[in-house]
Amino acid sequence: MSSHNDSFVASGSSPTENGPDFRCENRGSLFLLFPLSQSAQSWVEEHLPTDAQWFGNAVVIEHRYVWAILEGIQNDGLAVSR
């Protein structure tokens, strides 16, 4: 993965002490974003569309939107791992 992606690993000052708030998995043309904490779940409810596509416990994100979403998560002080 690129160094750009690494800038989101363990970024922010997450309120979660036991690990990251989100896990983001690159699945080629799509990304899966797993909310892992209550703060992450709240962030998803507040910032992503109500008709967002879910795959199990993950939000499906198109490649063209993932960086803006990860940046928003980081700017709000939450942490993302890959």
N, C-alpha and C positions, 0 to 999 in steps of 0.2 A: 504494500500500500504506500501511498505517497506520504511525504512529510506533512502535507497539508492536513491529512487525516489524523496524524499523530498530535496535532495541536488541540484536539478535542478529548484526548485520553486524560482522564482524571483532572479535568480543568474545572475551574470555578471553586467556590467555597460552599460545598454542599452541606445541607443540614444533616445528611445521613452520615453517621460515623462508621457504619458497617460496610461501606462500599459505595459504588457509584449509584446515581439515581436512575440512569438509563444504560442500556447496552444497545449498541448499533451494529448490525451485521450487514455487510455488503453481499448481496446475492446477485451480482451482475448488474442487470438493468434496474433492479429494485433494491431497496434497503428495508430492513426490518428494524423497527425501533421498539425496544421492550422497556416499558416503564417498570422500574424495580422498587420504587419507594412511593409512599403516599404523596410526597411532594411532586414526584414525577407524574403520578396519575392526575393530580390537580392541574399540573402544567398542561398536560394533554387536553384535559377538559376545557381549559381556559384559552388555549392558543391554536388548537387544530380544529378543522371543521367537524361538525357533528356527524357528517356523512363520510368521515374518513374510513378507509378500508382496513379491516382488521384481519389478521391471519393468526389464529390462536390468541396468544397474549401480546402480540406485536402489532403496531401500526405499520402498514405498508406505505412506503414513501418512494415516489419516483426519483430517479437519479438527479433530475434537474432541480428538485426542491430540497434535497437533503442538507446541503451546506447551509442554507439560510435557516433551516429548522435547528440544526446543531448549533449554529451561532446564537440563535435566540435562546436556546437552552443554556448555553454557556453564559451569555449576558445576564441571565436571570439567576446566576449563581449555582446552577446545578451541574453535576458531573456526569460525563458520558464515558463509557469504556467501549472497546470494540471486541 
